[in-house]
Amino acid sequence: MTLKSANVGIVIVSHSPLVAEGAADMVRQMVGDCVPLAWSGGNAEGGLGTHPAGILAAIERAWSDAGVAVFVDLGGAETNSEMAIELLGKPRSGRVVICDAPLVEGAVIAAAEASGGAALARVVATAEELSP
Amino acid sequence: MSVLPAGEALIGGLIEACRAVITANADHLSELDRAIGDGDHGTNMRRGCEAVYAERDRLARLPLPKALEEIGLTLVMSVGGAAGPLYGTLLMEIGRRMAGTAQADFSQALEHAIEAVARRGRASAGDKTLLDVLYPVHAEVVRRAGLMGIAEQAERSAGLTFGMKAMRGRAAFLGERSIGHVDPGAKSCALLTTAICRFLKEQGPA
């Protein structure tokens, strides 16, 4: 009998805590809890924005040795996510990918793919197929 | 700029000078940001400067490259928005590059760091960002323009973003409507450059 490897984790990053939490809630309800999932929304003071420390913490919470797929909304969310991934340090930073996909749809479909045990590259590709 | 005054006085003084200029201009920076962004650039920068200021005694005891790296990391963690990673990357990369070379060459370290900022923000010259101040400042450093020459160039360059159309950041959503406003990131960059140059000049010939 082989040990089942952990599923790819999903992280949702939005400028709005409400959007991030709502999207995560949607993923949870539609996919269940077999996928590590975390969100980061808002700046350090709880206002609109994103911040690397919060994103880093979310990646840690959703950490899986299979890797983590990150979904972001606007530009700053991507910049701060890149920064957070760098702060994670090697080699783990090499197993985190920011997906070029819509936040909500991307996260849901990636989580569905991840729940079946798909590898990180497959999870990312499935989500990115949603982008025009 | 090739020979810097050394020691705790330098680092502590730079931290104080930067904090003072951001505190004095925070409202103005947020005003500029309200016109084409989300209105919090001054608040964010002030929070970052306060976080660095709170650590100034510890930072001032570090060798300059290490201090720059740690100030950068503090800015990343405290400023937020896009400015945190951009200013953070700038300082961390200057520090890393200066630490990595036996004869610390500030001009080369700055050039390398500016490229890292451009990659981080996926921006180029003319996109109406702080790069439109950093590139000209670097050019002045290369041609050894002198501290006040560098400061003047920084202010002039920030002013030139008035006529540019934003290609990156939230301002880019505004398209043509972003023209006619000074970029807040370029402005904070010019203010900081000027504050640093003034401080170094007051330190006298090193």
Interface residues (C-beta under 8 A of the other chain):
Chain A: N43 A44 E45 G47 L48 G49 T50 H51 P52 A53 L74 G75 G76 T79 N80 E82 M83 L87
Chain B: D38 D40 N44 R47 V76 M77 S78 G80 G81 A82 G84 P85 L86 G88 T89 R120 G121 R168 G169 R170 A172
